[in-house]
Amino acid sequence: MGSASNIKEHTVASEIYAPALNDQYNNRFLGLIQQMSHTLPTNRTALIKRELSEIDIETAEDRIEALKYAASLNVLIDLFFQGWIFEVENGTLILKMEIENLDDKQKLRYRLSAERNAQFKSESTVAFIQKMEAIKEYQGVKISIRNLIGDSNILIRNIQNNEPVCEPYIQLVTNDRDQYTGYKLSDIWRYFRYTWSIPYKTMPGRNLFYLVRDRLQPCHPIIGIFALGNSVLNLTVRDDDIGWTVEAIKKNMAIKTEETICEQIISGTDGKKIRTKVCRQIESKNEHLARASQYADDLYPLLLDSIEEAISEIYLKDLGYHRNTKHPKQETIDGLLAMAAEYAELSINNRNNEESPRWDQEAQSNLFKRKRAAELAKLLIAKRVLSSLKGKTNYDCLKELLSTESGRKAINTALIANRKRKIGSNMMDIIVCGSIPPYNEILGGKLISMLACSPTVIRDYTYKYQNQVSEIASRMKGKRVIRDSHLVYLGTTSLYAMGSSQYNRIKVPMSEDFTLEFRKMGITEGYGTVFFSKDTTSLFSKLLEEQDGGKKIGHVFGEGTSPRFRMISRGLSCIGIRADAFLKHYSPRIVYSIDLARNTNSFLLGLEDTVDYGYDLDNPAEVTRKTQELIDFWYDRWLTMRLASVDIVQRLSNFNIETILLGNI
């Protein structure tokens, strides 16, 4: 038994779980806690499920209170599977997260398993898996999904005969049918995505899905899969690195320093030494002033332009503001904020015209009038601050802005205005990436990671979205808006705290002066909803709709990012539970970034208007050649080394196809 201090050190979070219920359901909840206090921890979820089964929402006197209670119990079940430990102290339920539940791969997989396994109880998913695994006849040959899982015996034979082990190529997923098996490419991708430990959920917004296949085997089996999705809107370690935060600007304006570790002898200790950090300047005052002044000359005009450009992209006719107003008045801003609050109350059961939208009419809907008024107010507050600085150098203006809270907020507003445009069109995240056994044994994961950044993917994205109308921007402006679609940046995170071996040490020379690299940006614990079940989300949806008198959260353009996140966050608050406490997923992850162009940062900041990839994106032969260079680099650098460093034949011999098939779960 550890001491009290040791126990405390191992507890990373402790939260009282006391939902806000009426007397009837609160008494039931307190009775449930009392039962839990006399029950073994392993049996407590069974108690909760039994209590949940006894709630009849449809016949309840107060439907909202019944929904709150049912949602409270569903959340408890989700939190149990997430790794929270239930303890009852003096009639109070306390949930604790222990550190050993966070940094172990097996425990994290267990935390994800509940919702993942729930997928396989869905009738539609079961039918899909059965269809893919059933034997069918295609072009006179008996086929099933087994034919798309690599044959380890062929890999072994190729290795032993000193022949090419595999011949990878990349394939964009569409609704077309695979020429070798007759399955839809999208169904092939979906089947193998279900093999991941993290639950499969469809992603709204821009996305691309890919298969990586082996040309050397019959039916060209799947080496791995990957997908790109919308970038996370706010990610501090990424935004700091790009230069999109006030802290990044402060750092660039400050004199450059360097930290070193040195040893010092402690006097009077007979030579005992201590290690200490020493910080020293690495540029002179004149060097600093010249560099910082040049930085301010580049950046400060961009801040002004970002505000003006953002205002120009708002439909203003019904907001009482003239576009050419140089010095906005405070009463104008106050009126806009009042208008935003008024239309927020009216924004229920929102609908967008998706088929033939009239952008000016869409802009005047309750939802977008609220958004336009709120956004314009924010921009005008920043404009007032920026326009108050006169007769000073850009360096002095930037220094003054950084010295006050209102100045820092104005900078942040301008940075966000620029960031919104770039994140929505020039950046994506790798949301799925990995190899399929047996190709994992030959480091297929590194190949998939590299190909996610390939010129082929950049070209596919650029061409797919080059004429794409920006739905939200068009509704904000009241006119059709098409953003630049050149993909210049990819981001991703590891699933585990220790990082991802498939991303580590990837550095691919693309030209003499440009290297494609997965750079570690830092650690983020972050917030997420992956551990919350479909049942919980459904209950929250019903509860909020009852409470609001209609739907305030739906999959409607303009309502806000991540409807699921907003749904669960509001749902937790509605039942009286701190959303920030339980949306934090307590799974430290490494954030990686990948620059896809030579001038990625300058382009994202707005310092340059054109992208320099180092090759011609419009030349199909060059795109194919540069993508093949990535494959060849993987083969020479990683696969060849793998064959020499481990007993790969033995590992491949241990492969059993039955472990992959979903019907065996």
GIKAJO-V973451 format. One record per residue. N is the residue number from 1. RES is the residue in three letters. PHI is phi as a letter, one per 30 degrees, with the letter a starting at -180 (NA if undefined). PSI is psi as a letter, one per 40 degrees, with the letter a starting at -180 (NA if undefined). Layout:
BEGIN
n=N res=RES phi=PHI psi=PSI
n=N res=RES phi=PHI psi=PSI
END
This chain:
BEGIN
n=1 res=MET phi=NA psi=h
n=2 res=GLY phi=d psi=i
n=3 res=SER phi=d psi=i
n=4 res=ALA phi=d psi=d
n=5 res=SER phi=d psi=d
n=6 res=ASN phi=d psi=d
n=7 res=ILE phi=d psi=d
n=8 res=LYS phi=d psi=d
n=9 res=GLU phi=d psi=d
n=10 res=HIS phi=d psi=e
n=11 res=THR phi=c psi=h
n=12 res=VAL phi=c psi=e
n=13 res=ALA phi=a psi=i
n=14 res=SER phi=b psi=h
n=15 res=GLU phi=b psi=h
n=16 res=ILE phi=d psi=h
n=17 res=TYR phi=c psi=g
n=18 res=ALA phi=b psi=g
n=19 res=PRO phi=d psi=i
n=20 res=ALA phi=d psi=g
n=21 res=LEU phi=b psi=i
n=22 res=ASN phi=d psi=i
n=23 res=ASP phi=e psi=d
n=24 res=GLN phi=e psi=d
n=25 res=TYR phi=d psi=d
n=26 res=ASN phi=d psi=d
n=27 res=ASN phi=d psi=d
n=28 res=ARG phi=d psi=d
n=29 res=PHE phi=d psi=d
n=30 res=LEU phi=d psi=d
n=31 res=GLY phi=d psi=d
n=32 res=LEU phi=d psi=d
n=33 res=ILE phi=d psi=d
n=34 res=GLN phi=e psi=d
n=35 res=GLN phi=d psi=d
n=36 res=MET phi=d psi=d
n=37 res=SER phi=d psi=d
n=38 res=HIS phi=c psi=e
n=39 res=THR phi=b psi=i
n=40 res=LEU phi=e psi=i
n=41 res=PRO phi=e psi=d
n=42 res=THR phi=d psi=e
n=43 res=ASN phi=c psi=e
n=44 res=ARG phi=d psi=d
n=45 res=THR phi=d psi=d
n=46 res=ALA phi=d psi=d
n=47 res=LEU phi=d psi=d
n=48 res=ILE phi=d psi=d
n=49 res=LYS phi=d psi=d
n=50 res=ARG phi=d psi=d
n=51 res=GLU phi=d psi=d
n=52 res=LEU phi=d psi=d
n=53 res=SER phi=d psi=e
n=54 res=GLU phi=c psi=e
n=55 res=ILE phi=c psi=h
n=56 res=ASP phi=c psi=g
n=57 res=ILE phi=d psi=d
n=58 res=GLU phi=d psi=d
n=59 res=THR phi=c psi=e
n=60 res=ALA phi=d psi=i
n=61 res=GLU phi=d psi=d
n=62 res=ASP phi=c psi=g
n=63 res=ARG phi=d psi=d
n=64 res=ILE phi=d psi=d
n=65 res=GLU phi=d psi=d
n=66 res=ALA phi=d psi=d
n=67 res=LEU phi=d psi=d
n=68 res=LYS phi=d psi=d
n=69 res=TYR phi=d psi=d
n=70 res=ALA phi=d psi=d
n=71 res=ALA phi=d psi=d
n=72 res=SER phi=e psi=d
n=73 res=LEU phi=d psi=d
n=74 res=ASN phi=d psi=d
n=75 res=VAL phi=d psi=d
n=76 res=LEU phi=e psi=d
n=77 res=ILE phi=d psi=d
n=78 res=ASP phi=d psi=d
n=79 res=LEU phi=d psi=d
n=80 res=PHE phi=d psi=d
n=81 res=PHE phi=d psi=d
n=82 res=GLN phi=d psi=e
n=83 res=GLY phi=j psi=e
n=84 res=TRP phi=d psi=h
n=85 res=ILE phi=c psi=h
n=86 res=PHE phi=c psi=h
n=87 res=GLU phi=b psi=i
n=88 res=VAL phi=c psi=h
n=89 res=GLU phi=b psi=h
n=90 res=ASN phi=h psi=f
n=91 res=GLY phi=i psi=e
n=92 res=THR phi=c psi=h
n=93 res=LEU phi=d psi=h
n=94 res=ILE phi=c psi=h
n=95 res=LEU phi=c psi=h
n=96 res=LYS phi=b psi=i
n=97 res=MET phi=c psi=h
n=98 res=GLU phi=c psi=i
n=99 res=ILE phi=d psi=d
n=100 res=GLU phi=d psi=e
n=101 res=ASN phi=d psi=e
n=102 res=LEU phi=c psi=d
n=103 res=ASP phi=c psi=e
n=104 res=ASP phi=c psi=h
n=105 res=LYS phi=e psi=d
n=106 res=GLN phi=d psi=d
n=107 res=LYS phi=d psi=d
n=108 res=LEU phi=d psi=d
n=109 res=ARG phi=d psi=d
n=110 res=TYR phi=d psi=d
n=111 res=ARG phi=d psi=d
n=112 res=LEU phi=d psi=e
n=113 res=SER phi=d psi=d
n=114 res=ALA phi=e psi=d
n=115 res=GLU phi=d psi=d
n=116 res=ARG phi=d psi=d
n=117 res=ASN phi=d psi=d
n=118 res=ALA phi=d psi=d
n=119 res=GLN phi=e psi=d
n=120 res=PHE phi=d psi=e
n=121 res=LYS phi=c psi=e
n=122 res=SER phi=d psi=h
n=123 res=GLU phi=e psi=d
n=124 res=SER phi=d psi=d
n=125 res=THR phi=d psi=d
n=126 res=VAL phi=d psi=d
n=127 res=ALA phi=d psi=d
n=128 res=PHE phi=d psi=d
n=129 res=ILE phi=d psi=d
n=130 res=GLN phi=d psi=d
n=131 res=LYS phi=d psi=d
n=132 res=MET phi=d psi=d
n=133 res=GLU phi=c psi=e
n=134 res=ALA phi=d psi=i
n=135 res=ILE phi=d psi=h
n=136 res=LYS phi=b psi=i
n=137 res=GLU phi=c psi=h
n=138 res=TYR phi=b psi=h
n=139 res=GLN phi=h psi=f
n=140 res=GLY phi=i psi=e
n=141 res=VAL phi=b psi=i
n=142 res=LYS phi=d psi=h
n=143 res=ILE phi=b psi=i
n=144 res=SER phi=a psi=a
n=145 res=ILE phi=d psi=d
n=146 res=ARG phi=e psi=d
n=147 res=ASN phi=d psi=e
n=148 res=LEU phi=c psi=e
n=149 res=ILE phi=c psi=h
n=150 res=GLY phi=e psi=i
n=151 res=ASP phi=c psi=h
n=152 res=SER phi=d psi=d
n=153 res=ASN phi=d psi=d
n=154 res=ILE phi=d psi=d
n=155 res=LEU phi=d psi=d
n=156 res=ILE phi=d psi=d
n=157 res=ARG phi=d psi=d
n=158 res=ASN phi=d psi=d
n=159 res=ILE phi=d psi=d
n=160 res=GLN phi=d psi=d
n=161 res=ASN phi=c psi=e
n=162 res=ASN phi=h psi=f
n=163 res=GLU phi=c psi=i
n=164 res=PRO phi=e psi=h
n=165 res=VAL phi=d psi=d
n=166 res=CYS phi=a psi=i
n=167 res=GLU phi=b psi=g
n=168 res=PRO phi=d psi=i
n=169 res=TYR phi=b psi=i
n=170 res=ILE phi=c psi=i
n=171 res=GLN phi=b psi=h
n=172 res=LEU phi=d psi=h
n=173 res=VAL phi=d psi=h
n=174 res=THR phi=b psi=a
n=175 res=ASN phi=d psi=e
n=176 res=ASP phi=d psi=i
n=177 res=ARG phi=c psi=i
n=178 res=ASP phi=d psi=h
n=179 res=GLN phi=d psi=e
n=180 res=TYR phi=c psi=d
n=181 res=THR phi=b psi=e
n=182 res=GLY phi=i psi=e
n=183 res=TYR phi=d psi=i
n=184 res=LYS phi=d psi=h
n=185 res=LEU phi=e psi=d
n=186 res=SER phi=d psi=d
n=187 res=ASP phi=d psi=d
n=188 res=ILE phi=d psi=d
n=189 res=TRP phi=d psi=d
n=190 res=ARG phi=d psi=d
n=191 res=TYR phi=e psi=d
n=192 res=PHE phi=d psi=d
n=193 res=ARG phi=d psi=d
n=194 res=TYR phi=d psi=e
n=195 res=THR phi=d psi=e
n=196 res=TRP phi=d psi=i
n=197 res=SER phi=d psi=d
n=198 res=ILE phi=d psi=h
n=199 res=PRO phi=e psi=i
n=200 res=TYR phi=c psi=h
n=201 res=LYS phi=b psi=i
n=202 res=THR phi=d psi=i
n=203 res=MET phi=c psi=h
n=204 res=PRO phi=d psi=i
n=205 res=GLY phi=i psi=a
n=206 res=ARG phi=d psi=h
n=207 res=ASN phi=a psi=i
n=208 res=LEU phi=b psi=i
n=209 res=PHE phi=b psi=i
n=210 res=TYR phi=b psi=i
n=211 res=LEU phi=c psi=i
n=212 res=VAL phi=c psi=h
n=213 res=ARG phi=b psi=i
n=214 res=ASP phi=c psi=h
n=215 res=ARG phi=d psi=e
n=216 res=LEU phi=d psi=e
n=217 res=GLN phi=c psi=i
n=218 res=PRO phi=e psi=i
n=219 res=CYS phi=i psi=e
n=220 res=HIS phi=h psi=g
n=221 res=PRO phi=d psi=i
n=222 res=ILE phi=d psi=h
n=223 res=ILE phi=d psi=d
n=224 res=GLY phi=a psi=i
n=225 res=ILE phi=b psi=i
n=226 res=PHE phi=a psi=i
n=227 res=ALA phi=b psi=i
n=228 res=LEU phi=c psi=i
n=229 res=GLY phi=b psi=i
n=230 res=ASN phi=e psi=i
n=231 res=SER phi=d psi=i
n=232 res=VAL phi=d psi=h
n=233 res=LEU phi=d psi=d
n=234 res=ASN phi=b psi=h
n=235 res=LEU phi=b psi=h
n=236 res=THR phi=e psi=d
n=237 res=VAL phi=d psi=d
n=238 res=ARG phi=d psi=d
n=239 res=ASP phi=d psi=d
n=240 res=ASP phi=d psi=d
n=241 res=ASP phi=d psi=d
n=242 res=ILE phi=d psi=d
n=243 res=GLY phi=j psi=f
n=244 res=TRP phi=c psi=e
n=245 res=THR phi=b psi=i
n=246 res=VAL phi=d psi=d
n=247 res=GLU phi=d psi=d
n=248 res=ALA phi=d psi=d
n=249 res=ILE phi=d psi=d
n=250 res=LYS phi=e psi=d
n=251 res=LYS phi=d psi=d
n=252 res=ASN phi=d psi=d
n=253 res=MET phi=d psi=e
n=254 res=ALA phi=d psi=i
n=255 res=ILE phi=d psi=h
n=256 res=LYS phi=d psi=h
n=257 res=THR phi=b psi=i
n=258 res=GLU phi=b psi=h
n=259 res=GLU phi=c psi=h
n=260 res=THR phi=b psi=i
n=261 res=ILE phi=c psi=h
n=262 res=CYS phi=b psi=i
n=263 res=GLU phi=c psi=h
n=264 res=GLN phi=b psi=h
n=265 res=ILE phi=d psi=h
n=266 res=ILE phi=d psi=h
n=267 res=SER phi=d psi=i
n=268 res=GLY phi=i psi=e
n=269 res=THR phi=b psi=e
n=270 res=ASP phi=h psi=f
n=271 res=GLY phi=i psi=e
n=272 res=LYS phi=d psi=h
n=273 res=LYS phi=c psi=i
n=274 res=ILE phi=b psi=i
n=275 res=ARG phi=c psi=h
n=276 res=THR phi=b psi=i
n=277 res=LYS phi=d psi=h
n=278 res=VAL phi=b psi=h
n=279 res=CYS phi=c psi=h
n=280 res=ARG phi=b psi=i
n=281 res=GLN phi=d psi=i
n=282 res=ILE phi=c psi=e
n=283 res=GLU phi=b psi=i
n=284 res=SER phi=d psi=i
n=285 res=LYS phi=d psi=d
n=286 res=ASN phi=d psi=d
n=287 res=GLU phi=d psi=d
n=288 res=HIS phi=d psi=d
n=289 res=LEU phi=d psi=d
n=290 res=ALA phi=d psi=d
n=291 res=ARG phi=d psi=d
n=292 res=ALA phi=d psi=d
n=293 res=SER phi=d psi=d
n=294 res=GLN phi=d psi=d
n=295 res=TYR phi=d psi=d
n=296 res=ALA phi=d psi=d
n=297 res=ASP phi=d psi=d
n=298 res=ASP phi=d psi=d
n=299 res=LEU phi=d psi=d
n=300 res=TYR phi=e psi=d
n=301 res=PRO phi=d psi=d
n=302 res=LEU phi=d psi=d
n=303 res=LEU phi=d psi=d
n=304 res=LEU phi=d psi=d
n=305 res=ASP phi=d psi=d
n=306 res=SER phi=d psi=d
n=307 res=ILE phi=d psi=d
n=308 res=GLU phi=d psi=d
n=309 res=GLU phi=d psi=d
n=310 res=ALA phi=d psi=d
n=311 res=ILE phi=d psi=d
n=312 res=SER phi=d psi=e
n=313 res=GLU phi=c psi=e
n=314 res=ILE phi=c psi=h
n=315 res=TYR phi=d psi=h
n=316 res=LEU phi=c psi=e
n=317 res=LYS phi=e psi=d
n=318 res=ASP phi=c psi=e
n=319 res=LEU phi=c psi=e
n=320 res=GLY phi=i psi=f
n=321 res=TYR phi=b psi=h
n=322 res=HIS phi=c psi=h
n=323 res=ARG phi=e psi=d
n=324 res=ASN phi=c psi=e
n=325 res=THR phi=d psi=h
n=326 res=LYS phi=d psi=d
n=327 res=HIS phi=b psi=g
n=328 res=PRO phi=d psi=i
n=329 res=LYS phi=d psi=i
n=330 res=GLN phi=d psi=d
n=331 res=GLU phi=d psi=d
n=332 res=THR phi=d psi=d
n=333 res=ILE phi=d psi=d
n=334 res=ASP phi=d psi=d
n=335 res=GLY phi=d psi=d
n=336 res=LEU phi=d psi=d
n=337 res=LEU phi=d psi=d
n=338 res=ALA phi=d psi=d
n=339 res=MET phi=d psi=d
n=340 res=ALA phi=d psi=d
n=341 res=ALA phi=d psi=d
n=342 res=GLU phi=d psi=d
n=343 res=TYR phi=d psi=e
n=344 res=ALA phi=d psi=d
n=345 res=GLU phi=d psi=d
n=346 res=LEU phi=d psi=e
n=347 res=SER phi=d psi=g
n=348 res=ILE phi=b psi=i
n=349 res=ASN phi=h psi=f
n=350 res=ASN phi=d psi=i
n=351 res=ARG phi=b psi=i
n=352 res=ASN phi=c psi=i
n=353 res=ASN phi=d psi=h
n=354 res=GLU phi=d psi=d
n=355 res=GLU phi=d psi=d
n=356 res=SER phi=b psi=g
n=357 res=PRO phi=d psi=h
n=358 res=ARG phi=c psi=h
n=359 res=TRP phi=d psi=d
n=360 res=ASP phi=d psi=d
n=361 res=GLN phi=d psi=d
n=362 res=GLU phi=d psi=d
n=363 res=ALA phi=d psi=d
n=364 res=GLN phi=c psi=e
n=365 res=SER phi=d psi=i
n=366 res=ASN phi=e psi=d
n=367 res=LEU phi=d psi=d
n=368 res=PHE phi=d psi=d
n=369 res=LYS phi=d psi=d
n=370 res=ARG phi=d psi=d
n=371 res=LYS phi=d psi=d
n=372 res=ARG phi=d psi=d
n=373 res=ALA phi=d psi=d
n=374 res=ALA phi=d psi=d
n=375 res=GLU phi=d psi=d
n=376 res=LEU phi=d psi=d
n=377 res=ALA phi=e psi=d
n=378 res=LYS phi=d psi=d
n=379 res=LEU phi=d psi=d
n=380 res=LEU phi=d psi=d
n=381 res=ILE phi=e psi=d
n=382 res=ALA phi=d psi=d
n=383 res=LYS phi=d psi=d
n=384 res=ARG phi=e psi=d
n=385 res=VAL phi=d psi=d
n=386 res=LEU phi=d psi=d
n=387 res=SER phi=d psi=e
n=388 res=SER phi=d psi=e
n=389 res=LEU phi=c psi=h
n=390 res=LYS phi=b psi=i
n=391 res=GLY phi=i psi=f
n=392 res=LYS phi=b psi=i
n=393 res=THR phi=d psi=i
n=394 res=ASN phi=e psi=d
n=395 res=TYR phi=d psi=d
n=396 res=ASP phi=d psi=d
n=397 res=CYS phi=d psi=d
n=398 res=LEU phi=d psi=d
n=399 res=LYS phi=d psi=d
n=400 res=GLU phi=d psi=d
n=401 res=LEU phi=d psi=d
n=402 res=LEU phi=d psi=e
n=403 res=SER phi=d psi=e
n=404 res=THR phi=b psi=i
n=405 res=GLU phi=d psi=d
n=406 res=SER phi=d psi=d
n=407 res=GLY phi=d psi=d
n=408 res=ARG phi=d psi=d
n=409 res=LYS phi=d psi=d
n=410 res=ALA phi=d psi=d
n=411 res=ILE phi=d psi=d
n=412 res=ASN phi=d psi=d
n=413 res=THR phi=d psi=d
n=414 res=ALA phi=d psi=d
n=415 res=LEU phi=d psi=d
n=416 res=ILE phi=d psi=d
n=417 res=ALA phi=e psi=d
n=418 res=ASN phi=d psi=d
n=419 res=ARG phi=d psi=d
n=420 res=LYS phi=e psi=d
n=421 res=ARG phi=d psi=d
n=422 res=LYS phi=d psi=d
n=423 res=ILE phi=d psi=d
n=424 res=GLY phi=d psi=e
n=425 res=SER phi=b psi=d
n=426 res=ASN phi=c psi=e
n=427 res=MET phi=b psi=i
n=428 res=MET phi=b psi=i
n=429 res=ASP phi=c psi=i
n=430 res=ILE phi=d psi=h
n=431 res=ILE phi=c psi=e
n=432 res=VAL phi=b psi=h
n=433 res=CYS phi=a psi=h
n=434 res=GLY phi=l psi=i
n=435 res=SER phi=c psi=i
n=436 res=ILE phi=c psi=h
n=437 res=PRO phi=e psi=i
n=438 res=PRO phi=d psi=e
n=439 res=TYR phi=d psi=e
n=440 res=ASN phi=d psi=d
n=441 res=GLU phi=d psi=d
n=442 res=ILE phi=c psi=f
n=443 res=LEU phi=i psi=f
n=444 res=GLY phi=d psi=d
n=445 res=GLY phi=d psi=d
n=446 res=LYS phi=d psi=d
n=447 res=LEU phi=d psi=d
n=448 res=ILE phi=d psi=d
n=449 res=SER phi=d psi=d
n=450 res=MET phi=d psi=d
n=451 res=LEU phi=d psi=d
n=452 res=ALA phi=d psi=d
n=453 res=CYS phi=c psi=e
n=454 res=SER phi=d psi=i
n=455 res=PRO phi=e psi=d
n=456 res=THR phi=d psi=d
n=457 res=VAL phi=d psi=d
n=458 res=ILE phi=e psi=d
n=459 res=ARG phi=d psi=d
n=460 res=ASP phi=e psi=d
n=461 res=TYR phi=d psi=d
n=462 res=THR phi=d psi=d
n=463 res=TYR phi=d psi=d
n=464 res=LYS phi=d psi=d
n=465 res=TYR phi=c psi=e
n=466 res=GLN phi=d psi=d
n=467 res=ASN phi=c psi=e
n=468 res=GLN phi=d psi=h
n=469 res=VAL phi=d psi=h
n=470 res=SER phi=d psi=h
n=471 res=GLU phi=d psi=d
n=472 res=ILE phi=d psi=d
n=473 res=ALA phi=d psi=d
n=474 res=SER phi=d psi=d
n=475 res=ARG phi=d psi=d
n=476 res=MET phi=d psi=d
n=477 res=LYS phi=c psi=d
n=478 res=GLY phi=i psi=e
n=479 res=LYS phi=b psi=i
n=480 res=ARG phi=d psi=h
n=481 res=VAL phi=b psi=h
n=482 res=ILE phi=b psi=h
n=483 res=ARG phi=d psi=i
n=484 res=ASP phi=d psi=h
n=485 res=SER phi=c psi=e
n=486 res=HIS phi=d psi=h
n=487 res=LEU phi=d psi=h
n=488 res=VAL phi=b psi=e
n=489 res=TYR phi=b psi=h
n=490 res=LEU phi=b psi=i
n=491 res=GLY phi=b psi=i
n=492 res=THR phi=a psi=i
n=493 res=THR phi=b psi=i
n=494 res=SER phi=d psi=i
n=495 res=LEU phi=d psi=d
n=496 res=TYR phi=c psi=i
n=497 res=ALA phi=d psi=d
n=498 res=MET phi=d psi=e
n=499 res=GLY phi=j psi=a
n=500 res=SER phi=b psi=h
n=501 res=SER phi=d psi=d
n=502 res=GLN phi=d psi=e
n=503 res=TYR phi=c psi=d
n=504 res=ASN phi=d psi=h
n=505 res=ARG phi=i psi=f
n=506 res=ILE phi=d psi=h
n=507 res=LYS phi=b psi=h
n=508 res=VAL phi=c psi=h
n=509 res=PRO phi=d psi=h
n=510 res=MET phi=c psi=d
n=511 res=SER phi=a psi=a
n=512 res=GLU phi=d psi=d
n=513 res=ASP phi=b psi=e
n=514 res=PHE phi=b psi=h
n=515 res=THR phi=b psi=h
n=516 res=LEU phi=d psi=h
n=517 res=GLU phi=b psi=h
n=518 res=PHE phi=d psi=h
n=519 res=ARG phi=c psi=h
n=520 res=LYS phi=d psi=h
n=521 res=MET phi=d psi=d
n=522 res=GLY phi=l psi=a
n=523 res=ILE phi=c psi=h
n=524 res=THR phi=b psi=h
n=525 res=GLU phi=d psi=d
n=526 res=GLY phi=i psi=i
n=527 res=TYR phi=b psi=i
n=528 res=GLY phi=a psi=i
n=529 res=THR phi=b psi=e
n=530 res=VAL phi=d psi=d
n=531 res=PHE phi=d psi=e
n=532 res=PHE phi=c psi=h
n=533 res=SER phi=d psi=i
n=534 res=LYS phi=d psi=d
n=535 res=ASP phi=d psi=d
n=536 res=THR phi=d psi=d
n=537 res=THR phi=d psi=d
n=538 res=SER phi=d psi=d
n=539 res=LEU phi=d psi=d
n=540 res=PHE phi=d psi=d
n=541 res=SER phi=d psi=d
n=542 res=LYS phi=d psi=d
n=543 res=LEU phi=d psi=d
n=544 res=LEU phi=d psi=d
n=545 res=GLU phi=d psi=d
n=546 res=GLU phi=d psi=d
n=547 res=GLN phi=d psi=d
n=548 res=ASP phi=d psi=e
n=549 res=GLY phi=i psi=f
n=550 res=GLY phi=l psi=i
n=551 res=LYS phi=c psi=h
n=552 res=LYS phi=c psi=e
n=553 res=ILE phi=b psi=h
n=554 res=GLY phi=b psi=a
n=555 res=HIS phi=d psi=g
n=556 res=VAL phi=c psi=h
n=557 res=PHE phi=e psi=h
n=558 res=GLY phi=j psi=e
n=559 res=GLU phi=d psi=d
n=560 res=GLY phi=k psi=i
n=561 res=THR phi=d psi=i
n=562 res=SER phi=h psi=g
n=563 res=PRO phi=e psi=d
n=564 res=ARG phi=d psi=d
n=565 res=PHE phi=d psi=d
n=566 res=ARG phi=d psi=d
n=567 res=MET phi=d psi=d
n=568 res=ILE phi=d psi=d
n=569 res=SER phi=d psi=d
n=570 res=ARG phi=d psi=d
n=571 res=GLY phi=d psi=d
n=572 res=LEU phi=d psi=d
n=573 res=SER phi=d psi=d
n=574 res=CYS phi=d psi=d
n=575 res=ILE phi=c psi=e
n=576 res=GLY phi=i psi=f
n=577 res=ILE phi=c psi=h
n=578 res=ARG phi=d psi=h
n=579 res=ALA phi=d psi=d
n=580 res=ASP phi=d psi=d
n=581 res=ALA phi=d psi=d
n=582 res=PHE phi=c psi=e
n=583 res=LEU phi=d psi=d
n=584 res=LYS phi=d psi=h
n=585 res=HIS phi=c psi=e
n=586 res=TYR phi=h psi=f
n=587 res=SER phi=b psi=g
n=588 res=PRO phi=e psi=h
n=589 res=ARG phi=b psi=i
n=590 res=ILE phi=d psi=h
n=591 res=VAL phi=c psi=h
n=592 res=TYR phi=c psi=i
n=593 res=SER phi=b psi=i
n=594 res=ILE phi=b psi=h
n=595 res=ASP phi=d psi=h
n=596 res=LEU phi=c psi=e
n=597 res=ALA phi=b psi=i
n=598 res=ARG phi=d psi=d
n=599 res=ASN phi=c psi=f
n=600 res=THR phi=e psi=d
n=601 res=ASN phi=d psi=d
n=602 res=SER phi=d psi=d
n=603 res=PHE phi=d psi=d
n=604 res=LEU phi=d psi=d
n=605 res=LEU phi=d psi=e
n=606 res=GLY phi=j psi=e
n=607 res=LEU phi=d psi=d
n=608 res=GLU phi=b psi=i
n=609 res=ASP phi=c psi=e
n=610 res=THR phi=c psi=i
n=611 res=VAL phi=c psi=h
n=612 res=ASP phi=c psi=g
n=613 res=TYR phi=d psi=d
n=614 res=GLY phi=i psi=e
n=615 res=TYR phi=a psi=i
n=616 res=ASP phi=c psi=h
n=617 res=LEU phi=d psi=d
n=618 res=ASP phi=c psi=e
n=619 res=ASN phi=c psi=h
n=620 res=PRO phi=e psi=d
n=621 res=ALA phi=d psi=d
n=622 res=GLU phi=d psi=d
n=623 res=VAL phi=d psi=d
n=624 res=THR phi=d psi=d
n=625 res=ARG phi=d psi=d
n=626 res=LYS phi=d psi=d
n=627 res=THR phi=d psi=d
n=628 res=GLN phi=d psi=d
n=629 res=GLU phi=d psi=d
n=630 res=LEU phi=d psi=d
n=631 res=ILE phi=d psi=d
n=632 res=ASP phi=d psi=d
n=633 res=PHE phi=d psi=d
n=634 res=TRP phi=e psi=d
n=635 res=TYR phi=d psi=d
n=636 res=ASP phi=d psi=d
n=637 res=ARG phi=d psi=d
n=638 res=TRP phi=c psi=d
n=639 res=LEU phi=d psi=d
n=640 res=THR phi=e psi=d
n=641 res=MET phi=d psi=d
n=642 res=ARG phi=d psi=d
n=643 res=LEU phi=d psi=d
n=644 res=ALA phi=d psi=e
n=645 res=SER phi=c psi=d
n=646 res=VAL phi=b psi=i
n=647 res=ASP phi=d psi=g
n=648 res=ILE phi=d psi=d
n=649 res=VAL phi=d psi=d
n=650 res=GLN phi=d psi=d
n=651 res=ARG phi=d psi=d
n=652 res=LEU phi=d psi=d
n=653 res=SER phi=d psi=d
n=654 res=ASN phi=d psi=e
n=655 res=PHE phi=d psi=h
n=656 res=ASN phi=b psi=h
n=657 res=ILE phi=e psi=d
n=658 res=GLU phi=d psi=d
n=659 res=THR phi=d psi=e
n=660 res=ILE phi=c psi=d
n=661 res=LEU phi=d psi=h
n=662 res=LEU phi=d psi=d
n=663 res=GLY phi=d psi=e
n=664 res=ASN phi=c psi=e
n=665 res=ILE phi=d psi=NA
END
